[in-house]
Amino acid sequence: MINQTLQEYNRVIKACKETFIKKTKDYGTAWRILRLPSITDQIFIKAQRIRSIQEKGVQKVEEDITSEFIGIINYCVIALMQMKLANNTELELPAETVEEWYNQEIAENIELLLNKNHDYGEAWRDMRISSITDIILMKLYRTKQIEDNQGKTLISEGVEANYRDMINYAVFVLIKLNFAPDEAH
């Protein structure tokens, strides 16, 4: 089963990365100006919209929730990159470099996926998409609290672990929705 999951995971990530790189070529690395709490809030807006659509059962903006989950993945990757670039003040970065960093962050996430799937099996396959949305929102509230505490925790994992979990949960949703790469926005 893990081979199937890896194939599905890689298919989803490939589409997310293609969107990310195209936007990087369109906009450059304007996201470099964002502080970590601002990135967290961007992710929060996307997750909140998904939940609102799930609860109301209708949406008024044409963009479907698939693009919001892609956005969650890509903003989480941005957050992870920003954490590593904290002492780098350069705003414009080459698309090729950013793509390398994107691949590195995803490689770390795949390792996390393999470790967690070993311990939990593939429990996510039996979860409701609405529950996964709620977990992403919970992780966002945790992240916001940690950020408000200047990164200090007593016993909990830090913000990096939460961003990584949100990536994986968003990928799981896209797998469950049978997301096909040619649908990427």
C-alpha positions in Angstrom: 0.0 0.0 0.0 2.8 2.4 0.7 4.1 2.2 -2.9 0.6 3.3 -4.0 0.6 6.1 -1.5 4.0 7.3 -2.6 3.0 7.3 -6.3 -0.2 9.2 -5.4 1.8 11.6 -3.1 4.4 12.3 -5.8 1.7 12.9 -8.4 0.0 15.5 -6.2 3.3 17.1 -5.3 4.4 17.3 -8.9 1.3 19.3 -9.7 1.7 21.6 -6.7 5.3 22.2 -7.5 4.4 23.0 -11.1 1.9 25.6 -9.9 4.5 27.0 -7.4 7.3 27.3 -10.1 5.0 28.9 -12.6 3.9 31.5 -10.0 7.5 32.0 -9.1 8.3 32.8 -12.7 5.2 35.1 -12.8 5.7 36.9 -9.5 9.3 36.2 -8.6 9.9 35.5 -4.9 7.7 38.3 -3.6 6.7 35.9 -0.8 10.2 36.6 0.8 8.7 39.8 2.2 6.3 37.8 4.4 7.0 37.1 8.0 6.2 33.7 9.3 2.9 34.7 11.0 1.8 36.3 7.8 2.3 33.0 6.0 0.5 31.2 8.7 -2.4 33.6 8.2 -2.4 33.0 4.5 -2.7 29.3 5.2 -5.4 30.0 7.7 -7.5 31.9 5.2 -7.4 29.0 2.8 -8.3 26.4 5.4 -11.1 28.6 6.7 -12.5 29.0 3.2 -12.5 25.2 2.7 -14.3 24.7 6.0 -16.8 27.4 5.2 -17.6 25.8 1.8 -17.8 22.4 3.4 -20.3 23.7 6.0 -22.4 25.8 3.6 -22.3 23.2 0.9 -22.1 26.0 -1.7 -19.5 28.5 -2.8 -19.8 31.9 -4.6 -16.2 32.2 -5.8 -15.5 29.8 -8.7 -12.1 28.5 -7.4 -12.8 25.1 -5.9 -11.3 23.7 -2.7 -8.7 21.7 -4.7 -6.8 25.0 -5.4 -7.0 25.9 -1.8 -5.4 22.6 -0.7 -2.7 23.2 -3.3 -2.2 26.7 -1.8 -1.9 25.2 1.7 0.8 22.9 0.5 2.7 25.6 -1.3 2.4 28.1 1.5 3.6 25.5 4.0 6.7 24.9 1.8 7.2 28.7 1.7 7.1 28.8 5.5 9.6 26.0 5.8 11.9 27.8 3.3 11.5 31.1 5.1 12.5 29.5 8.4 15.7 28.3 6.8 16.3 31.7 5.2 15.7 33.7 8.4 19.1 35.3 8.2 19.0 35.9 4.5 17.6 39.3 3.5 17.7 38.7 -0.2 14.2 39.1 -1.7 14.7 37.9 -5.2 15.9 34.3 -5.6 16.4 32.4 -8.8 13.5 30.0 -9.7 16.0 27.1 -10.1 17.3 27.6 -6.5 13.7 27.9 -5.2 12.8 24.6 -7.0 15.8 22.8 -5.4 14.7 24.0 -1.9 11.1 23.0 -2.7 12.3 19.5 -3.5 14.4 19.4 -0.3 11.4 20.3 1.9 9.2 17.7 0.2 11.9 15.1 0.6 11.8 15.7 4.3 8.1 15.5 4.2 8.2 12.1 2.4 10.5 10.8 5.1 7.9 12.0 7.7 5.1 10.4 5.8 7.0 7.0 5.7 7.7 7.2 9.4 4.1 8.1 10.4 2.6 5.6 8.0 4.8 2.9 9.6 3.3 3.8 13.0 -0.3 4.7 12.1 -0.8 2.6 9.0 -2.8 4.5 6.5 -5.5 5.7 8.9 -5.9 8.9 6.9 -7.6 6.9 4.1 -10.5 6.2 6.4 -10.8 9.8 7.6 -13.4 12.2 6.3 -12.1 15.2 4.3 -14.0 17.5 6.7 -12.1 16.0 9.6 -8.8 16.5 7.8 -9.8 20.1 7.3 -10.5 20.5 11.0 -7.1 19.0 11.8 -5.3 21.4 9.5 -7.2 24.3 11.2 -6.2 22.9 14.6 -2.6 22.8 13.6 -2.9 26.4 12.4 -4.3 27.5 15.7 -1.4 25.7 17.4 1.1 27.3 15.1 -0.4 30.8 15.7 -0.2 30.2 19.5 3.4 29.1 19.2 4.2 32.2 17.1 2.5 34.4 19.6 4.7 32.8 22.3 7.8 33.7 20.2 8.4 30.1 19.3 8.6 28.9 22.9 6.9 25.6 23.8 7.0 23.6 27.0 6.4 20.2 25.6 5.0 20.5 22.1 6.6 20.3 18.7 7.4 23.6 17.1 6.0 25.3 14.1 8.0 23.3 11.6 6.3 20.0 12.6 2.9 21.6 12.2 3.7 23.0 8.8 5.0 19.5 7.8 1.8 17.8 9.1 -0.4 20.3 7.2 1.5 19.5 4.0 0.8 15.8 4.4 -2.8 16.2 5.4 -3.5 18.5 2.4 -1.8 16.0 0.1 -4.0 13.2 1.6 -7.1 15.3 0.8 -6.0 15.7 -2.8 -5.4 12.0 -3.0 -8.8 11.3 -1.6 -10.4 13.7 -4.1 -8.6 11.9 -6.9 -6.9 15.1 -7.9 -5.3 14.8 -11.3 -2.2 16.9 -12.2 -3.8 18.3 -15.3 -6.3 20.1 -13.0 -3.6 22.2 -11.4 -4.3 25.9 -11.4 
